[in-house]
């Protein structure tokens, strides 16, 4: 059974930090590109960051560049999202996902719905 379990969300003030974790099981983790997405109330789901399985290159949504860092640990079948200097507009439910494509740049920004596996989401709330 495929599982992606996201955790680490919470309530934080503007400028604060959170580290999201996603534990995966049930598929060949190292063969999948990994992504983080978010969805705010009344808005569409959007790609935040991903790491390609082909070469480990990372991609970020412009508004989070320099503040968020994605990383993975193949030994633990886990992917992380370190979020620093959080802003109110970062408030959303955050999802981790896995995609069998080797280069995640296109699907992160253009075709999030093509991701194969999804976690259940973790709420991030940033207060002013």
MOFENVEN-V393715 format. One record per run of one state. SS is the DSSP state (H for helix, E for strand, L for the rest). FROM is the first residue (numbers start at 1). TO is the last residue. If there is no record, write none. Layout:
ss:SS from:FROM to:TO
ss:SS from:FROM to:TO
This chain:
ss:L from:1 to:2
ss:E from:3 to:7
ss:L from:8 to:9
ss:E from:10 to:13
ss:L from:14 to:17
ss:E from:18 to:25
ss:L from:26 to:28
ss:H from:29 to:31
ss:L from:32 to:32
ss:E from:33 to:39
ss:L from:40 to:45
ss:E from:46 to:51
ss:L from:52 to:57
ss:E from:58 to:60
ss:L from:61 to:61
ss:H from:62 to:64
ss:L from:65 to:67
ss:E from:68 to:73
ss:L from:74 to:77
ss:E from:78 to:83
ss:L from:84 to:87
ss:H from:88 to:90
ss:L from:91 to:91
ss:E from:92 to:99
ss:L from:100 to:104
ss:H from:105 to:110
ss:L from:111 to:111
ss:H from:112 to:114
ss:L from:115 to:116
ss:E from:117 to:118
ss:L from:119 to:121
ss:E from:122 to:127
ss:L from:128 to:128
